Amino acid sequence: MAESDPLLRGARGGPASFPSGRGVLAGAGAKAGWDLCFDQAVVFIEDAIQYRSINHRMDARSMWLYRWYYSDTCQWILSFVIFLILSLAFIETPSSFTSTSDVRYRMAPWNPPCGLTEGIEMLCLLVFVADLSMKTYLVGWAQFWRNPWLLAYLLVLAVSLTDWTVSLSLVCQEPLRIRRLFRPFFLLQNSSMMKKTLKCIRWSLPEMASVVLLLALHLCVFTMLGMLLFTGEKQDDRQDRERLTYFRNLPEALTSLLVLLTTANNPDVMVPAYSKNRAYAIFFIIFTLIGSLFLMNLLTAIIYNQFRGYLMKSLQASLFRKRLGARAAYEVLSTTAEGGGHAQGVGVKPQDLLQVLQKVQVDGTYKQVIMERVRSYSGSLLSADEFQKVFNELDKRVTKEHPPRPQYQSPFLQSAQFLFGHHYFDYLGNSIVLANLMSICVFLVIDADVLPDNRDDFVLGILNCVFILYYLAEMLLKVFALGLWGYLSYPSNMFDGLLTIILLVLEISTLAVYRFPHPGWKPEMQGLLSLWDMLRLMNMLIVFRFLRIVPSMKLMAVVASTILDLIKNMRAFGGILVVVYYVFAIIGINLFRGVIVIPPGNGSLAPANGSAACGSYEQLEYWANNFDDFAAALVTLWNVMVVNNWQVFLDAFRRYSGPWSKIYFVLWWLVSSVIWVNLFLALILENFLHKWDRRGHLQPLSGELEASYEMGAVELLFRDILEEPTEEELVEKLKRHPHVQLCR
């Protein structure tokens, strides 16, 4: 497409006002029109940086509201309100304010009076009403009715407010609070990446369902085989034990084999029959091979492949949003260059873009790099392609320079500065740290069989004093060599310095309380942890100083960078997990609250219960795993997700509440252990393989940066394999903008 004219324009008072250049503006309104042009460019660039949609109102008042809404302060307040309304589950009846969730020892919890949490909840709901009103105004009614998330937002708020009214009218005695199930929606709708992740999961469900169907068929076939093998007419004691324990009826047989699919009850489920005849082992081995090693791993592969494809589509859309925002900013700022009375070309003046960038909310380091890139174009106009490339700097790793070292005149001080600023000095510090850790481990082993009253901590106390004095000296010498700001510019030094200060404070406090170590020195336990124990625990944190050697080992550096990138980009996946945990915990409380009760005669603190079956909920003393409050429900769900001994929970809640409880736990296993864990595994694989491939390409570039992209967002994890949108696609999308009037 020829770039002879600006793409966007508009008259004041139209659907949107997009002055296309100074040549269009004349008279008293010229300055006001160009200021509006700048403000529109600022909003478009911020939308591009944050991967936001540009389909919103663009008049001066709307843009002021839009920028205020997406300001750090406003978004922080909204995030805090979401956190607050989700946290109410810990305070509301049933309250989690008890020291233990064990039904044998738990005291009656404190429950808030009626109206306290309801008042806090109403304030949160009013904030969400204002949030929805703001979004609706900014996008317009036409976009609102086409946006399913905004419509769902309206529905959730209506249901929540109605249920809140019912709750107060019943003086907080209602048996079910429906609105608690909808609270995680507020977290979902506030994160675009969580919406993308949820959409990808929904798109992947049909493919997952095909393998789940195969798993169900596999379970049914082997369940029937098991019932035939272990419920014959002639049975001896071993077969009877197998039948009565694991294949008593169809539901029990299905449950036993489902648990075996996760290997949680292996080899327990096989032992009774295997003890009678070796041949019975073939049945269980074949079942495990097909189910656990083939079908479950096939499910992982399908989830990885399908989710990766849909995630790429979603991230491709995010990249398109970024390019579209930058292109819209280019069209707003574009100016026609004239020479000899004829138009010579269309582009953006660098000085105009610099003026816009001054107002853009972005990290100061990146802003400085972008502005330097713009200044490199001197007085020439920036074309659309050059304009886009300017904002590619946001994807690059910015290496911050460390402050200059202090300048000393004395040759002795210069030599000392060179010595204590050398990386060999770090190696010495790491050696001292290793010696410190080894000394603690040695004394822990020596004192393991010694009663606390018979221990002599004299030697360990002296060693701790020596090590802490070395850490203090090391910190001061590095400050001398690098300067205070130079020392603080290294995150590893900040961590070391913080640990050193904490250790020093604890050591001084220990000496003040227990005096200087001497033969027979035994610091007394006071409370949960004595100062001495706290000091030894803090000493163990010194092990993290060894993390500084990771970048020097290439393979370990790839693994470590993968872990760090996952941690930085886990908000979306972690948010989905929080939503799932929250919903299942609330459902679990409504279904199973109070069903776990202490059998008669089991309320004492006796260490064992001879009447309980071996391996049962009661014999294992799992009493703290229940759904009597929100915190206990979360821990119980975690224990089931890990699937270690989860058959104990299936059996216990079947006995205490009914056989239908298995549906709840099996659904939780499918959602958490099968779907979410495999999605997380897919993200790890893709991230690691992507980094491994780039590592091979980057090996010859010695002396350059290890990576060209700073993985600050999930979109950037896969930046290299996303396709750039074409010029025609961007222009066509801009023509359909609901609040933009086009020139052509």
N, C-alpha and C positions, 0 to 999 in steps of 0.2 A: 504494500500500500504506500503510495507516495505521501510524503509528509510536507505538503505544500501549505496546509492550513491546520490550525488547531482543531482538535476533535470536539472539545466541550465549549459550549458558550451558553449564555442565557441572559435574559433581560431581568432586571430587578422586579420582583413581584411575581415572577413565574414560578413554576414548580421548584426550580432551584436556580441560583444565580452563579454562573461560572464564567466570569470575565476571562477571556482567552488571552489577553495580552494588553500591553499598554496602548497599542495602536487602536484598540477598540474603545478605550476609556477616554473621555474628554470632559472638560468642564469641571464644575465644583465637585461632582461625584467621582472623579477619577481616583483620588487618593483613598476614599472610602471603599470603592470597588476593588482596588488593588490590595487593600488591607484584608478585605473579605477573601480575596483570592489566596493570600498568604495563609490565612487561618484554615481555609479548606485544604490547602496542601499539607499543613501541619497534621490535620486530622487523618488525611489519607496515608501519610507516611507512618503515623503511629498505628493505624490499622494494619499496615503492611508488616510492621515490626512484630506486632502481636498476633499476626495471622487472623485478624478479625474481618468480618464481612463489612463491605463499604455501603451496603444497602440500608442507609439511614438518612434522616433529614440532614440537610447541609446549610440551612440558614444560620445566621449569626447566633441567635439565641439557642437554637438546638445544639449547635456545636459547642457552645459554652457548657450546656448541661451534659453533653456527651463526654467531654473531656473531664468534667468534674466527676461524673459517674465512674469513669475508668481511672481516676486518680488513685494513687497508692492509699491515701487516707480513706477514701470511700470504699475501696475494695477490701481494705483491712477491716473496716467496721463490718462489712457484709460477711466476711469470713469469720469474724469473731461471733457474730450473731448465729451463724450456722453451727459453729462449734458449741455455742451456749445451748441451743435448742437440742442438739444431739446429746449433750452432757446431762440434760434433765433426766434421762433414763436412769442414771445412777442415784438420783435424789428422790424421784417420785416413788410412791408406794408401788411395789415393795422396794424399800431403800436398801442400798448396798453398804450402808454405814455400820458395818460390824467388823470385828477383827478377824473373824473366820466365817466361812460358809458351811462348815461342817455342821450337820443338823444335830449332832450329839452335844456340841459345845456352844453353839451359837446362841447369843443372848437376843432378847427382843430388840429389833433395830429401831432407830429413831425414824419416824415417818413425819414428813412435813405437814403442817396444818393445811386444811383445804383453802385454796386461794393463793398460797405462796408460789408454788411452781406454776399454777395456772396464770398468775399475774405476769411472771417472767415469760411464759410461753406467749401470752397475748402481745407483749411488747415485741417479741421476735416475729410474730405473725404480722404485726403492723409494719415492721421493717420490710418484710417480704411483699406485702401489699404495695408499699411505696416502690419497691424494686420492680415489681411487675408493671406498675403504672408508668414508671420511667422508661422501661424497655418498650412498652406499647407505644408511648408517645414518640420515642426516637425512631422506631421502625415504621410507624404509621399503621392504620387499621388494616389496610390491604395486606401488608406483610404479616401482621399479627394473625389474621385468620388462616394464613397459609403455613404458619409455623407450628408444628405439632408440639414442640417443647413449651411454647408460650401458652398454648391451649391447655396442655396438661398442667402447667403451673397454675392457671386459673382454676382448674377443677380441683387440684390438691388443696389450694387455699380455701375454696368454698367448702370442701368436705371437712377440713381441719377446723374452720371457724364454726361450722354447724356442730361438730362433735364437741368442741370446746364449750359451746353454749349448753349442750345437753349435759356435759359433765358438771357444770356449775349448778344447773337446775336440779340435779340429783345429789348435790352436796358432796361431790367427788366419790360417790359410792357406786358408780356404774361398774358393771362387771367387765366391760371391754372398752378400751380406748382405741378406736380405729385410727385416729390421727397419728398415733405413735408409729404405725407402720409406714406412714407417708413421709415421715421426717427425713429419711435419707434422700428423698427426691430433691430437697433443697441443696444438698451437696452435689448431686448429679448435675442439676441444671446450671450450676455456677461454674462448671468446668467444661470447656469445649473438648479437651482431650478425653475426658471421661465419656462424653457423649459419643465421640468417635469410637472409642473402645467398645462401648455398649452396642453400638450399631454393628461393629465388626463381629462381635459375639453373636448377635442376632442373625447376621448373614451366614455365619458358620454353622449354625445349629442344624440345618438339614443334613449336612455332611456328617456331623457328629452323630446325629440320630441313626444314620445307617449302621455305624459301627456299634452303637449302643443296642440296636436291634439284634445284631449278630451276637453280642454278649448275652442278651436275654435268651436267645435261642440256644446258645451254648450252655447256659445255666439250666434251662428247662430240660434239655436232653440228658445232661449228666445227673440232674436231680432224679429223673425217672429211672435212669440206670442204677443210681444209688439206692433208691427205694426198692428196686427189684433185687439187688444184691444183698441188702441188709435187712429185709423184712420177709424172708422165706418162712416156710412152715416149720422146718427143722432148724432150730437155732440153739447154739450153745451159749455159755456165759459171755464169751468174748463178743459174739455177734449181737447178743442181747444188749450188751453195754454200748456197742456202736449204734444200735437202733434206738435205744432209749435216750442216748445222749445227743446224737446229731441227726438222726433220720427217723424221729418219732412220728412225724407227719409231714405233709407236703410243705407247709410254711417253714417248719424247723429245718427241713432238708435244704430248701432254697436259701435260708439264712446262713446255714453252715457253709454251703458252697460259695455264696456271695462273699462271706468273710474270707474264705480260702483264696478267693480271687485276689485279695489284697495281702495274702500270706500272713495275716494277723494271727490265725489259729493253726498255722502249720508248725510242727507236725502233730499237734494235739488231736486234730480231727481224724488223722490217719492211724494213730497208735493202737487203738483198741482192735481194729480189724487186722492191721499189719502184724500185731503180736500173735494172732491166730494163724495167719497164712501170708506168706511173702507176696503171693500173687495179687492180693488186694492193693498193694502199693502201686501197681500199674494204673489202676483207676485214678488215683489221686495225682500221680505224676503226669499222666496224659492231660487231665483237666487243667493242671497248673501250667503245663507247657503251652497248651492252646490258648487258655484264657489270659494268664498273667504275662507270659513272654511273647505271645503273638498278637492277640487281639488288643490288649491294653497298649502295647507299643505301637500297633497300627493306628489306634486312636490318637496317640500322641503325634504320629507323623501326619495324620489328616488334619488335626487341629493346627499343627505348625504350618502346613502348606496352605490351608484355606484361610486361616487367620492372617498369615503373612500377606497373602494376595489382597484380602480386603483391607488390611491395614495400609498397604501401599496405595490403594485407591483413595483411602481417606486422607493419607498424608499428601498425595498428589493434589487433592482438592485444597489442602492447606497451602501448599506451594503456589497454587493458582491464585488463592486469595492474596498472598504476599505480592506476587507480580502484578495483580490487578490493582492493588492499592498504590503501588509505586507508579504504575502507568497512569492512574487517575491523577496522581500528584503532578506527573509530568505534563499532562494535558492542561491542568489548571495553571501551571507556571509557564507554559510554552509561550514564546515570543517570536514574532516574525522579524527577521533581520533584513534590513533594506540597504541597497547600494545602487546608486545611480537612478533612484526613483523606482526600482523594481525589487520585488521580493527575492532575497538570496537564499532563504532557508528558514526552517522552524526549529527551535530548540529552547533550552532553558539557560538563562544567564547564570554563571556560577555565583555571582554576588547575590542574586535572588535566592538561590538554593541555600547559600550560607545563612542568609537572614532567616529563612524558614527553619533551618536546622537548629538555630539558637533557641527556638521555642519548643522543639520536639522533646518529649520526655523519653530519654534513653540513657543508658549507662554512660557516664562522663568519658570513660576511656574509649568506648566505641564512637561516641560523638566526635571526639578529637581526631580519631583515625579517619572517619568519614569526611570531616571538614578538610583535613590535609589532602585527601584524595580529590576533593572538589577544587581546592586551590591549584592543584596541578594542571587543571585545564585552562588556567590563566583567563584570557578574555574571550575565548571561543565559546560558542553555544554548545550545550550538551545535547546530543541526539537521544532518542528514546532508548537505544541500546546502551549508550554510555551512562544514562541516568539509572538504568536498572543495575548496571555493574557497580555503580557507586555503593549501592546498598548490599552488595555481596560481601562487603567488609564486615557486615554483622555476623556472617557465618564463620569468619576466620578467627583463629586463636590469637588473642592479643597478649603478647608477652610484656608484662609491666617491668620497666627497668627499676633496678634497685637504687636507692639513694647513694651518692658518692661516699666513699669512705673518708674518715677524718684525715687531715693532713698534719703529720707530726714533723717537726724540724730536727729533733734529736735522732741520730743514727740508731741509737739503742732502741728508742721507741718504734722506729720504722721496722727494725728487725723483729721486735716483739709483735708488732701489728701483722707482719707477714707470717710469722709463726702461728699465731692464734687465729688468724683468718684463713689458714690453709685447710683443705679438706682432710688432710691427715689428722688434724686436731679433732675432727669429727669421728674419725676411726678410733682414736684413743678414747673418746667419750663413749662410743659404742662398746668398746672392750670393758670399760669400767661398769657400764650398765649390765653387761653380761655377767661380770663378776658379782655384782649386787644381786641379780636374780638367782644365780647359782648358790650364793650364800643363804638366801632366804629359803630356797628349796632344800638345801642340805639340813638346815635347822628344823624345817618342818618335818622332814623324815626322821631326824634324830628324836624330836620331841613327840612323835606320833604316839608312842607307847608310854609316855611319861605323864603322870597326872599333873594338872595345872599347878597344884600346890607344891610339887616337887621340882618344877622347872627352874633353871637358872638362866636368865636372859642377859647376863653380863656381857658375854662375848658378842652376841647379836646386837646389843645396845651400843657397844663401842663401834662395831662395824657400821651401823646405821649413821652414827654421828660422822664417821669418816666419809662415807659416801655422800651424805647431804652436804658436807662442807666442800667436797669436790664439785658437786653440781652447782653450788653457789659460786665457787671460784670460776668454773667454766662459763657460767652465764655472764659474770662480770668481765671476764677476759674477752668474750665475744663482743660484748657491748663496747669495750675499749677498741677492739680491732675493726668492727663494722660501724660503730656509731649506734646510738639508740634507735633511730629510725631505720637504719640499715639492718639492725638486728630484728626489729619487729616486722620488716618487710618479708621475712621468711616464715611461712606458717609453721614449719617444724620448730623454729626457734621460739615462736610464741607459745607453742604447746610445751616445749621443754621449760621455758621460763615460768609458765603458769604452774606446772608441776613442781618446779623447784621452790617457788614461793609457798605453795601449799605444804610441801614437805617441811620447809623451814619453820613455818608457823606451828605445825603439829609437833615438830621436834622440840621447839622452844617450850611449847605448852607441856609436853611430856616431861621435860627436864624440870619445869617449874613445879609440876605436881608430884613427880616420883623421885626427883633429885637426879644427880649424875650417876650413870651406871657404876655399880660396884659388885664385888663377889656376893652372890646370893640375891642379886637384884631381881625382884619379881613385881612388875607393875600389876596392880589389882584391877580386876574386872569391875567396871562401874557402868551399870546400864547394859544395853544391848551390845555395845562395843566400847572398849576402853580406848583411850588416846593411843595407847601402844598398838592395839590391833588396827586402828585406823591408819596409823603410820605405816604399818607393814602392808596393808591393802593398797595404799597410795604408791608405795614403792613398786608394787607389781605393775602399775600403769606405765612405768618407765619402759616396759617392753615395747610399747608403741613407738619408741624412738628408733627401733630397728626398721620401721617402715621406710625410712629415708634411703635404705639401700635398694628398694624395689626398682626405681627407675634405671638403675645401672644393669639390671638383669632383664634382657629383652623379653623372654617368654613370660616372666613374672610380671613385667610391666604391662604386657597385653592383658593378662588376667586381671591385674589390679585396676587398669583403666576401664575394663569391662564392668567390674564391680562398682567402681565409682560412678560411671555413667548410668548404670541401673539404679543406683541409689538416688542420683539427681533426677532421674526421669521416672521414678516409681510412683509419682503422685497419682497418675491416672489409674494404674493397676492397683495401687494401694487403696485408692478411693473406692474402686469397685469392690474390693475385698471388705472394706469398712461397711459399705452399703449392704452387702450380702450377710455379713456377720450381724449387723444391726437388725435386719428384717427377721432373720432366723432366730435371733435371741428373743425378740419381742414375741414371735409366734411360740417359741418354746416356753416362755414364761406363762402365756395364756393357756397353753396345753398342759404343762407339767408342773406348774407351781404347786408345791405342797404335797405332791404325790409320793415323794420319798419320805418315809416316816421311819422312826426307829422301832424295830420289832420289840415286843415286851421282853424285858430282861437284858436288852442290849444297850442300855443307856449309860452304863458305867464306863470307866476308862480302862477296862480290861483289854490287854493287848491282843487277845485272840478270842474267837467265838467258835467253840467246838461244834455247834449245831449247823454252821454255815457250810455250804458245799465248797470244796477246794476250787479256787479260781473264780469264785462268784463275787459280785459287787460287795457283799457284806464281808466275806473273808478277806478280800483285798483292801477293805476299809476305804472305799471310794466315796464315803458319805459327803465329802466336800464338793463332789461333782453333781450338781443339781441345777434346777432352773427356778430356785426360790427368789432370786434377785438378778438384776441385769449383769453385774460383774461375774457372779457365779455362772450364769448362762454363757457368757463369752468364753470363760475358761473351759467349760464343758465342751463347747463347740470346737475349741482348739484341740482338745484331747481327742475328740472323735475325728477331726480332720487329719491328724497324724496317723490314724488308723491302727495304732498299736493298742491291742486289747480292746478295740472298739466293740467286739462281740459281747464284752461284759456290760456295756451300756445298753446294747440291744436287748440282752436278756433281762437286765434289771428293770428297765422301763416297760418291757412287755409284762413282767410280773406285777409291777406296781400300778400301771395305768391301763394296760390292755395291748393286744397284738397289733392294733392299728398304729401304735407308736413307731413301729419299724419303718413305716412309710416316711415319717419325718426324718429319721436318721439316714435312711438310704438316699433320700432327696438331698440332704446336706452333704453326704459323701459324693454324690454325683456333681453337685455344684462346686464344692470346694476342692476336693481331692482330685477329681477327674478333669473338670473343665478349667477351673482357675489355675491350678498348679500346672497343667499342661500349657495354658496360655503364657504363664510366667516362664516356663521352660522354653517356649517358642521365642519369646523376647530375648532370653539369654543366648540361645543358639544364634539367632539372627545378628545380635549385637557382636558376639564373639567372632563369628565367621566373617562379618563385615570388617572388623578390626584386623583379623588375621590376614585377610586379603590385602588390605591397605598397608599392613606391615610389610608384606612382600614387595609392594610397589615402592614403599618409602625407604627401603634399606639402602639403595645407592645414594640417597640424598643425605650423605653425612654432613653434619654441620648445620643442617636446616632443622626446622621444627619437626617434631615427630608426627604431627597431624596438622592438616590445614584447616580443620573445623573444630571449634569448641562445642562439645555436645551439651549445649545448654537447654535443648528442648528435644522432645521425642522426634519431631520433624527432622532435626539435624542428624539423628542417628543414621538415617537412611538417605541423607541428602545426595550422596553420589549416585544413587540408582534411580532417582526421580527424574522424570522428563520435564524439560522446560516447556511451558505453554507457548504456542505460536503467537505471532503478532495478530493474526486474524481472529484467533480465539479471544484475546484480550479486548480487541476493538468491538467485536460482536457483543461481548458481555457488557461493556460500557454502554453500548447503545440501548441495552435493555434495563439500564439503571432506573429504578422507580422515581428517583428524586433528581435526575440530571436531564437537562434539556440539551440536545445535541445540535451541532451545526450541520452535520452531514450523516 
